[in-house]
Amino acid sequence: MRFIENVDTAAPLSVIGLGTWQFGSREWGYGGGYDDGEAGRIVARARELGVTVYDTAELYGFGRSETILGRALAATGGTAGLTVASKIFPVFPVASVVRRHGLASAKRLGIPTMDLYQVHQPNPVVRDGTTMRGMRQLRDLGVVRDVGVSNYSLSRWRVAEERLGSRVLSNQVQFSLVHRNPLDDGMLRWAEQTGHLVIAWSPLAQGLLSGRYDRENRPTNGIRSANPLFLPENIDAATPLIDTLREVAAAHGATPSQIALAWVVHPPNVIAIPGASSVAQVESNVAAADIRLGDDEYAALTAAAEAFRPITGARAVPKMISARRNR
């Protein structure tokens, strides 16, 4: 395992973490057996492989993800040396609500202190002053060690830090070869220069970058079935990018998924938190931490990604409806 080098935290931060949205969440379609057995085995194996970052949220399974993760961590040695992160879903994130929800998340996790507590989304009405006041209160109570945000722009991240009056350690954002905004808007550069973290959610674009899918083999259930990236036209358009991933993977004796993860964690101060449907998948994800891309490989992947222009937003709606009818 490789670790973040220039960020001051209580525990070492593995560049590959474990995202646990799928724990307890019906939308992934994994079934009850996954929650009752495989989730615990995934956590145990991740720990054996050196993963130190575990991310959940109160929204995931309406708290069930926190409960499942907390039990799995307790059963495999506790949380010493780990970073356990959760998030508040900010429907009305005034200070008193932040404090109450933070205490509830820590209770579900079964831990006295969350290493990282994040605002899941920027609230368009409630500004960050009152939200960060609640975070300060949780930190003063010892319930929260570090504060983070999620899905914030760089400018609002910096404002949140001003309102907190101290470091807002991280911003968890969508970042992959398909979603490159943190690379393009200066966020990664700022994080590296200032000792902050970017945490990449969906670093494999929900599996599109694995190369498993084609026009005739698309996801038909679960959350992926509602993702416009899996429209036949988009899968076709992604072919040059997938081919580039395969070429680089062959040079490293790796898989396209591993190369896609290696691209995400190639810049400093980035942690990827892919989920895992099985122990084998968590093993594959962790192996990506040891892949070092050459500058030419990184540039080739970036160029192929920039050439991929998927149909998204309003333009994708009629095509999604048509695709569902044709299944």
C-alpha positions as CSV (number, residue, x, y, z in Angstrom):
1,M,0.0,0.0,0.0
2,R,1.1,3.6,-0.7
3,F,0.2,6.5,1.6
4,I,-0.3,10.2,1.3
5,E,3.0,11.9,2.2
6,N,2.5,15.6,2.9
7,V,-0.8,15.9,4.8
8,D,-0.7,16.0,8.6
9,T,-3.3,13.6,10.1
10,A,-3.5,11.4,13.1
11,A,-3.3,8.1,11.1
12,P,-1.6,7.3,7.8
13,L,-3.9,7.8,4.8
14,S,-3.8,5.0,2.2
15,V,-4.2,6.3,-1.4
16,I,-6.8,3.6,-2.0
17,G,-9.6,3.6,0.6
18,L,-12.9,1.7,0.8
19,G,-16.2,3.4,-0.1
20,T,-19.2,1.8,1.6
21,W,-22.2,3.3,-0.1
22,Q,-23.2,-0.3,-1.1
23,F,-23.3,-1.5,2.5
24,G,-27.0,-1.6,3.4
25,S,-28.1,0.2,0.3
26,R,-30.8,-1.5,-1.8
27,E,-30.1,0.6,-4.9
28,W,-26.9,-1.4,-5.6
29,G,-28.9,-4.6,-5.8
30,Y,-26.4,-6.7,-3.9
31,G,-29.0,-8.4,-1.7
32,G,-29.1,-9.1,2.1
33,G,-26.5,-11.8,2.0
34,Y,-24.0,-9.1,0.9
35,D,-24.7,-7.0,4.0
36,D,-24.7,-9.9,6.4
37,G,-21.5,-11.6,5.2
38,E,-19.6,-10.3,2.2
39,A,-19.4,-6.7,3.6
40,G,-17.6,-7.9,6.7
41,R,-15.2,-10.1,4.7
42,I,-14.4,-7.1,2.4
43,V,-13.5,-4.9,5.4
44,A,-11.4,-7.6,7.0
45,R,-9.5,-8.2,3.7
46,A,-9.1,-4.4,3.1
47,R,-7.5,-4.1,6.6
48,E,-5.1,-7.0,5.9
49,L,-4.0,-5.2,2.7
50,G,-3.2,-2.0,4.4
51,V,-6.3,0.1,3.6
52,T,-6.7,2.8,6.3
53,V,-9.5,5.0,4.9
54,Y,-13.1,3.9,5.3
55,D,-15.9,6.2,4.0
56,T,-19.6,6.1,4.7
57,A,-22.5,8.5,5.2
58,E,-25.8,8.8,7.1
59,L,-27.6,8.8,3.7
60,Y,-26.2,5.4,2.7
61,G,-29.0,2.9,3.5
62,F,-30.4,5.5,5.9
63,G,-27.7,4.8,8.4
64,R,-27.3,1.1,7.8
65,S,-24.0,1.5,6.0
66,E,-22.6,3.2,9.2
67,T,-23.9,0.4,11.3
68,I,-22.5,-2.4,9.1
69,L,-19.1,-0.7,8.7
70,G,-18.9,0.0,12.5
71,R,-19.6,-3.7,13.3
72,A,-17.1,-4.9,10.7
73,L,-14.4,-2.6,12.0
74,A,-15.1,-3.7,15.6
75,A,-14.9,-7.4,14.7
76,T,-11.5,-6.9,12.9
77,G,-9.6,-5.0,15.6
78,G,-11.2,-1.7,16.1
79,T,-10.3,1.7,14.6
80,A,-6.9,2.4,15.9
81,G,-4.6,3.6,13.1
82,L,-7.6,4.1,10.7
83,T,-9.5,7.0,9.3
84,V,-13.2,6.5,9.6
85,A,-15.2,9.1,7.8
86,S,-18.9,9.8,7.5
87,K,-21.1,12.6,6.2
88,I,-24.1,14.6,7.2
89,F,-26.8,15.0,4.5
90,P,-27.4,18.8,4.8
91,V,-31.1,19.2,4.5
92,F,-31.0,22.0,7.1
93,P,-27.4,22.1,8.4
94,V,-27.6,24.7,11.1
95,A,-25.3,24.2,14.0
96,S,-27.7,22.3,16.3
97,V,-28.7,19.9,13.5
98,V,-25.1,19.2,12.6
99,R,-24.3,18.5,16.2
100,R,-27.2,16.1,16.6
101,H,-26.5,14.2,13.4
102,G,-22.8,13.9,14.1
103,L,-23.6,12.3,17.5
104,A,-26.0,9.9,15.8
105,S,-23.5,8.9,13.1
106,A,-20.8,8.2,15.8
107,K,-23.3,6.1,17.7
108,R,-24.2,4.0,14.7
109,L,-20.5,3.5,13.9
110,G,-19.9,2.5,17.5
111,I,-17.0,4.9,18.0
112,P,-16.4,7.9,20.3
113,T,-14.6,9.9,17.6
114,M,-15.1,10.1,13.8
115,D,-11.8,10.9,12.3
116,L,-13.4,12.8,9.4
117,Y,-16.9,14.3,9.3
118,Q,-18.0,15.8,6.0
119,V,-20.8,17.9,4.7
120,H,-22.3,15.7,2.0
121,Q,-23.5,18.5,-0.3
122,P,-23.3,22.3,-0.3
123,N,-26.7,23.6,0.8
124,P,-27.9,26.3,-1.6
125,V,-29.7,28.3,1.1
126,V,-27.9,27.6,4.4
127,R,-24.5,29.1,4.3
128,D,-21.4,27.5,5.8
129,G,-21.1,29.8,8.8
130,T,-23.7,28.0,10.9
131,T,-22.8,24.6,9.5
132,M,-19.1,25.0,10.5
133,R,-20.2,26.3,13.9
134,G,-21.8,22.9,14.4
135,M,-18.6,21.2,13.2
136,R,-16.6,23.2,15.7
137,Q,-18.9,22.1,18.5
138,L,-18.5,18.5,17.5
139,R,-14.8,18.9,17.5
140,D,-14.8,20.5,20.9
141,L,-16.8,17.6,22.2
142,G,-14.3,15.2,20.8
143,V,-16.8,13.6,18.5
144,V,-15.0,14.8,15.4
145,R,-11.2,15.0,14.7
146,D,-11.1,16.5,11.3
147,V,-13.7,18.4,9.2
148,G,-14.3,17.9,5.5
149,V,-16.8,18.8,2.8
150,S,-18.1,17.0,-0.3
151,N,-19.1,18.1,-3.7
152,Y,-17.9,21.7,-3.0
153,S,-16.4,23.9,-5.6
154,L,-12.8,25.1,-4.7
155,S,-14.1,28.6,-3.9
156,R,-16.7,27.3,-1.5
157,W,-14.3,24.9,0.1
158,R,-12.0,27.8,0.9
159,V,-15.0,29.8,2.3
160,A,-16.0,26.8,4.5
161,E,-12.4,26.8,5.9
162,E,-12.6,30.5,6.6
163,R,-15.9,30.0,8.5
164,L,-14.5,27.0,10.4
165,G,-11.5,29.1,11.4
166,S,-9.1,26.2,10.9
167,R,-8.4,23.5,8.3
168,V,-11.2,21.8,6.4
169,L,-9.1,18.8,5.6
170,S,-10.7,17.4,2.5
171,N,-13.2,17.7,-0.3
172,Q,-14.8,14.5,-1.6
173,V,-15.7,15.0,-5.2
174,Q,-16.5,13.0,-8.3
175,F,-13.2,12.4,-10.0
176,S,-12.2,9.9,-12.6
177,L,-11.1,9.7,-16.2
178,V,-14.7,10.5,-17.1
179,H,-15.2,13.3,-14.6
180,R,-12.1,15.5,-14.5
181,N,-13.2,18.8,-13.0
182,P,-10.9,18.6,-10.0
183,L,-8.0,18.4,-12.4
184,D,-9.2,21.2,-14.7
185,D,-10.3,23.8,-12.1
186,G,-7.2,24.0,-10.0
187,M,-8.5,22.0,-7.0
188,L,-5.8,19.4,-7.1
189,R,-3.0,21.9,-7.4
190,W,-4.4,23.9,-4.5
191,A,-4.7,20.8,-2.3
192,E,-1.1,19.8,-3.0
193,Q,0.2,23.4,-2.3
194,T,-1.7,23.7,1.0
195,G,-1.7,20.2,2.5
196,H,-5.3,19.4,1.9
197,L,-6.9,16.3,0.4
198,V,-9.1,15.5,-2.6
199,I,-11.1,12.3,-2.0
200,A,-12.3,10.8,-5.3
201,W,-15.7,9.1,-5.3
202,S,-16.8,7.0,-8.2
203,P,-13.2,6.7,-9.5
204,L,-14.2,3.9,-11.9
205,A,-17.3,5.8,-13.2
206,Q,-19.5,3.1,-11.6
207,G,-17.6,0.4,-13.6
208,L,-17.7,2.0,-17.1
209,L,-13.8,2.1,-16.9
210,S,-13.5,-1.6,-16.1
211,G,-14.1,-2.5,-19.8
212,R,-16.7,-5.1,-18.8
213,Y,-19.5,-3.5,-20.7
214,D,-20.4,-3.1,-24.3
215,R,-23.5,-2.2,-26.3
216,E,-24.9,-5.8,-25.9
217,N,-23.9,-6.1,-22.3
218,R,-25.1,-3.2,-20.2
219,P,-26.2,-3.0,-16.6
220,T,-29.9,-3.8,-16.3
221,N,-30.6,-3.3,-12.6
222,G,-29.3,-1.3,-9.6
223,I,-28.0,2.2,-9.7
224,R,-26.0,1.7,-12.8
225,S,-29.1,1.1,-14.9
226,A,-30.1,4.8,-14.3
227,N,-26.6,6.1,-15.3
228,P,-26.5,7.7,-18.7
229,L,-22.9,6.7,-19.1
230,F,-24.2,3.2,-19.9
231,L,-26.3,4.3,-22.9
232,P,-25.3,2.3,-25.9
233,E,-24.1,5.5,-27.6
234,N,-21.9,6.4,-24.7
235,I,-20.4,2.9,-24.3
236,D,-19.6,3.0,-28.0
237,A,-18.0,6.5,-27.6
238,A,-15.9,5.2,-24.7
239,T,-14.2,2.5,-26.8
240,P,-11.0,4.5,-27.6
241,L,-10.6,5.3,-23.9
242,I,-11.2,1.7,-22.9
243,D,-8.7,0.6,-25.5
244,T,-6.1,3.0,-24.1
245,L,-6.7,1.6,-20.7
246,R,-6.2,-1.9,-22.0
247,E,-3.0,-1.0,-23.7
248,V,-1.5,0.6,-20.6
249,A,-2.8,-2.3,-18.5
250,A,-1.1,-4.8,-20.7
251,A,2.2,-3.0,-20.1
252,H,1.8,-3.3,-16.3
253,G,0.2,-6.7,-16.2
254,A,-2.8,-5.1,-14.7
255,T,-6.5,-4.6,-15.5
256,P,-8.2,-1.5,-17.0
257,S,-9.9,-0.8,-13.6
258,Q,-6.5,-0.8,-11.9
259,I,-5.0,1.6,-14.4
260,A,-8.1,3.9,-14.1
261,L,-7.5,3.9,-10.3
262,A,-3.8,4.5,-10.8
263,W,-4.6,7.5,-13.0
264,V,-6.8,9.0,-10.2
265,V,-4.2,8.7,-7.5
266,H,-1.3,9.7,-9.7
267,P,-1.4,13.3,-8.5
268,P,-0.3,14.0,-4.9
269,N,-2.9,14.4,-2.2
270,V,-5.6,12.3,-3.9
271,I,-7.3,9.3,-2.2
272,A,-9.7,7.1,-4.3
273,I,-12.5,5.4,-2.4
274,P,-13.9,2.7,-4.8
275,G,-16.6,0.4,-3.5
276,A,-16.2,-3.4,-3.7
277,S,-18.8,-6.0,-4.5
278,S,-16.5,-8.9,-3.3
279,V,-13.2,-9.7,-1.6
280,A,-11.6,-10.2,-5.1
281,Q,-12.6,-6.7,-6.1
282,V,-11.1,-5.1,-3.0
283,E,-7.9,-7.0,-3.7
284,S,-7.9,-5.7,-7.3
285,N,-8.5,-2.2,-6.2
286,V,-5.8,-2.2,-3.6
287,A,-3.2,-3.5,-6.1
288,A,-3.7,-0.3,-8.1
289,A,-1.9,1.6,-5.3
290,D,1.4,0.1,-6.4
291,I,1.1,0.9,-10.1
292,R,3.2,3.9,-11.0
293,L,2.2,5.4,-14.4
294,G,4.9,6.9,-16.6
295,D,4.4,10.5,-17.7
296,D,3.7,9.4,-21.2
297,E,1.1,6.9,-20.0
298,Y,-0.6,9.5,-17.8
299,A,-0.7,11.9,-20.8
300,A,-2.1,9.3,-23.2
301,L,-4.9,8.4,-20.8
302,T,-5.7,12.0,-20.1
303,A,-5.9,12.7,-23.9
304,A,-8.1,9.7,-24.5
305,A,-10.4,10.8,-21.6
306,E,-10.6,14.4,-23.0
307,A,-11.7,13.0,-26.4
308,F,-14.6,11.1,-24.7
309,R,-17.7,13.3,-24.9
310,P,-20.7,11.4,-23.4
311,I,-24.3,12.3,-23.9
312,T,-25.5,13.6,-20.5
313,G,-28.0,15.9,-18.9
314,A,-31.3,16.8,-20.7
315,R,-30.0,15.4,-24.0
316,A,-29.7,11.9,-22.3
317,V,-33.3,11.7,-21.0
318,P,-35.1,10.6,-24.2
319,K,-32.3,8.2,-25.0
320,M,-32.6,6.7,-21.4
321,I,-36.3,6.3,-21.9
322,S,-35.8,4.6,-25.3
323,A,-33.1,2.3,-23.9
324,R,-35.4,1.2,-21.1
325,R,-38.2,0.4,-23.5
326,N,-35.9,-1.7,-25.7
327,R,-34.6,-3.9,-22.9
